[in-house]
């Protein structure tokens, strides 16, 4: 996707899908550790090259933002020794340390991930932009080195993200703009904790850390549905188990209820997405189709309102779900596989075995088919 306003930053054509999965295994970690400093130095050099040659374009923006993030890191050990560190921050850092240890116990390699901190302002580290063409709930993709084809672009500057979104709307595309508190550099760098991450509810912080740590261990270039679907599911399930192990049965029930309520709502959103997709395939564009879509959206919001937690206003809670086409596309990327993954988890026997299955699947020609085929839904 190369809008006219961003023509200086056009991505190269995608190569044949021959890139292999990036999977961290016990066999490869010793060699990886030996070359860690060289690899990070080379990656940083590449980052600086991108920043230098891409002034004003998307890759240059991303490189500059990543460099700013890396150079702003403060080791957590230094914060712990600093008497000026607020008590609340110390508590959050202790929680992060527990999550790292828990992740390692499940079989994730944590290395130096989240052992530093950046006091990034606001509630978003990046702002992600997703777009769909008229009459479609599938995201338009862009291709980039290392990550392959992706259904979104992330911007460190919210104003630039909004300007990019406006350029897409001007071209007739539907757009979803999403604030994102964290992302993974896939193990190339030691990702820091950031202000937006720590400003989340503690349960969401735990889930975010586990989600991103999975990305740092397993990544299939060009397969966003596999990467995001697995990470989103794992983050939620591992969050429940973390609190169960740490605080007992009452905490397990609390976290399980929170995750399941959110999944029921997302199930409604995905059902609406399927309905919209069917509508677009059955009806030609025009006022009649638009009216039918609007009616189905009203019905979907009524169903969402019925799922609101007791303490929330049902209408306001339902209104928080964005149901335009581009946001529906994003929901599909992250959560369409959740029902199938709910069958896979018990079939393989728990989270450590689930991680092993994810790693094996990532090395196959079709990772989603390999993983989801372990335990097909009845």
NORNORSUL-V197677 format. One record per residue. N is the residue number from 1. OMEGA is omega in radians with two decimals (none if undefined). Layout:
# NORNORSUL-V197677
N&OMEGA ; N&OMEGA
This chain:
# NORNORSUL-V197677
1&-3.07 ; 2&3.14 ; 3&-3.06 ; 4&-3.11 ; 5&-3.11 ; 6&-3.01 ; 7&3.12 ; 8&-3.03 ; 9&-3.09 ; 10&3.13 ; 11&3.09 ; 12&3.09 ; 13&3.13 ; 14&3.09 ; 15&3.03 ; 16&-3.04 ; 17&-3.11 ; 18&-3.12 ; 19&-3.11 ; 20&3.13 ; 21&3.01 ; 22&-3.08 ; 23&3.13 ; 24&-3.12 ; 25&3.13 ; 26&-3.11 ; 27&-3.05 ; 28&-3.00 ; 29&-3.11 ; 30&3.09 ; 31&-3.14 ; 32&-3.14 ; 33&-3.11 ; 34&-3.09 ; 35&-3.05 ; 36&-3.07 ; 37&3.11 ; 38&-3.08 ; 39&-3.12 ; 40&3.09 ; 41&3.12 ; 42&3.14 ; 43&3.11 ; 44&3.09 ; 45&3.10 ; 46&3.13 ; 47&-3.12 ; 48&3.09 ; 49&3.11 ; 50&-3.10 ; 51&-3.10 ; 52&-3.06 ; 53&-3.04 ; 54&-3.11 ; 55&3.10 ; 56&-3.12 ; 57&-3.02 ; 58&-3.11 ; 59&3.08 ; 60&3.10 ; 61&-3.13 ; 62&3.14 ; 63&3.13 ; 64&3.12 ; 65&3.12 ; 66&3.11 ; 67&3.11 ; 68&-3.14 ; 69&-3.10 ; 70&-3.08 ; 71&-3.13 ; 72&-3.04 ; 73&3.00 ; 74&3.13 ; 75&3.13 ; 76&3.11 ; 77&3.11 ; 78&3.10 ; 79&-3.13 ; 80&-3.12 ; 81&-3.08 ; 82&-3.13 ; 83&-3.14 ; 84&3.13 ; 85&-3.11 ; 86&-3.13 ; 87&-3.13 ; 88&3.11 ; 89&3.10 ; 90&3.12 ; 91&3.12 ; 92&3.14 ; 93&3.08 ; 94&3.09 ; 95&3.13 ; 96&3.12 ; 97&3.11 ; 98&-3.14 ; 99&3.11 ; 100&3.13 ; 101&3.11 ; 102&3.13 ; 103&3.11 ; 104&3.14 ; 105&3.10 ; 106&-3.14 ; 107&3.06 ; 108&3.02 ; 109&-3.06 ; 110&3.10 ; 111&-3.12 ; 112&-3.13 ; 113&3.05 ; 114&3.02 ; 115&3.07 ; 116&-3.04 ; 117&3.03 ; 118&-3.11 ; 119&-3.12 ; 120&-3.08 ; 121&3.01 ; 122&-3.10 ; 123&3.14 ; 124&3.00 ; 125&3.03 ; 126&3.03 ; 127&-3.06 ; 128&-3.14 ; 129&3.11 ; 130&-3.13 ; 131&3.03 ; 132&3.06 ; 133&3.12 ; 134&3.12 ; 135&-3.12 ; 136&3.00 ; 137&3.04 ; 138&-3.09 ; 139&2.96 ; 140&-3.04 ; 141&3.00 ; 142&3.12 ; 143&3.12 ; 144&3.09 ; 145&3.08 ; 146&-3.04 ; 147&-3.13 ; 148&-3.10 ; 149&-3.14 ; 150&-3.08 ; 151&-3.12 ; 152&2.96 ; 153&3.13 ; 154&-3.11 ; 155&3.08 ; 156&-3.12 ; 157&-3.09 ; 158&3.12 ; 159&3.11 ; 160&3.09 ; 161&3.14 ; 162&3.11 ; 163&3.09 ; 164&3.12 ; 165&3.11 ; 166&3.13 ; 167&3.11 ; 168&3.11 ; 169&3.13 ; 170&3.11 ; 171&3.09 ; 172&3.13 ; 173&3.00 ; 174&-2.95 ; 175&3.01 ; 176&3.14 ; 177&-2.97 ; 178&3.01 ; 179&-3.06 ; 180&-3.08 ; 181&-3.07 ; 182&2.98 ; 183&-3.12 ; 184&2.99 ; 185&2.99 ; 186&3.10 ; 187&3.11 ; 188&3.10 ; 189&3.01 ; 190&-3.07 ; 191&-3.14 ; 192&2.83 ; 193&3.10 ; 194&3.09 ; 195&3.13 ; 196&3.11 ; 197&-3.07 ; 198&3.08 ; 199&3.04 ; 200&2.93 ; 201&-3.10 ; 202&3.14 ; 203&3.12 ; 204&3.06 ; 205&3.11 ; 206&-3.14 ; 207&3.14 ; 208&-3.14 ; 209&-3.11 ; 210&3.07 ; 211&-3.07 ; 212&3.09 ; 213&3.07 ; 214&3.08 ; 215&-3.11 ; 216&-3.14 ; 217&-3.07 ; 218&3.11 ; 219&3.10 ; 220&-3.13 ; 221&3.05 ; 222&-3.12 ; 223&-3.08 ; 224&-3.12 ; 225&3.09 ; 226&-3.06 ; 227&-3.06 ; 228&-3.14 ; 229&3.14 ; 230&-3.10 ; 231&3.13 ; 232&3.14 ; 233&-3.13 ; 234&-3.14 ; 235&-3.14 ; 236&-3.10 ; 237&3.14 ; 238&3.05 ; 239&-3.13 ; 240&-3.10 ; 241&3.12 ; 242&-3.12 ; 243&3.08 ; 244&3.13 ; 245&-3.02 ; 246&-2.98 ; 247&3.05 ; 248&-2.99 ; 249&-3.13 ; 250&3.11 ; 251&3.10 ; 252&3.14 ; 253&-3.13 ; 254&-3.10 ; 255&3.10 ; 256&3.13 ; 257&-3.13 ; 258&3.14 ; 259&-3.10 ; 260&3.10 ; 261&3.12 ; 262&3.12 ; 263&3.10 ; 264&3.10 ; 265&3.13 ; 266&3.08 ; 267&3.07 ; 268&3.11 ; 269&-3.13 ; 270&3.06 ; 271&3.07 ; 272&3.10 ; 273&3.13 ; 274&3.10 ; 275&3.10 ; 276&3.12 ; 277&3.11 ; 278&3.12 ; 279&-3.12 ; 280&3.14 ; 281&-3.05 ; 282&-3.03 ; 283&3.06 ; 284&3.11 ; 285&3.13 ; 286&-3.08 ; 287&-3.11 ; 288&3.12 ; 289&3.12 ; 290&-3.14 ; 291&3.11 ; 292&3.12 ; 293&-3.13 ; 294&3.13 ; 295&3.12 ; 296&3.09 ; 297&3.09 ; 298&3.11 ; 299&3.13 ; 300&-3.14 ; 301&3.07 ; 302&3.12 ; 303&3.09 ; 304&3.14 ; 305&3.14 ; 306&-3.13 ; 307&-3.10 ; 308&3.06 ; 309&-3.05 ; 310&-3.06 ; 311&-3.05 ; 312&2.99 ; 313&-3.03 ; 314&-3.11 ; 315&3.14 ; 316&-3.13 ; 317&3.13 ; 318&-3.11 ; 319&-3.13 ; 320&3.11 ; 321&3.13 ; 322&-2.98 ; 323&3.02 ; 324&-2.98 ; 325&-3.09 ; 326&3.10 ; 327&3.04 ; 328&3.10 ; 329&3.14 ; 330&3.09 ; 331&3.12 ; 332&-3.14 ; 333&-3.04 ; 334&-2.88 ; 335&-3.10 ; 336&-3.09 ; 337&-3.07 ; 338&-3.13 ; 339&3.12 ; 340&3.14 ; 341&3.07 ; 342&3.05 ; 343&-3.11 ; 344&-3.04 ; 345&3.12 ; 346&-3.12 ; 347&-3.13 ; 348&3.03 ; 349&3.03 ; 350&-3.00 ; 351&3.10 ; 352&3.11 ; 353&3.08 ; 354&3.11 ; 355&3.10 ; 356&3.13 ; 357&3.10 ; 358&3.13 ; 359&3.13 ; 360&-3.12 ; 361&-3.10 ; 362&-3.13 ; 363&-3.12 ; 364&3.12 ; 365&3.13 ; 366&-3.04 ; 367&-3.12 ; 368&3.13 ; 369&-3.12 ; 370&-3.11 ; 371&-3.06 ; 372&3.12 ; 373&3.12 ; 374&-3.10 ; 375&-3.12 ; 376&3.12 ; 377&3.14 ; 378&none
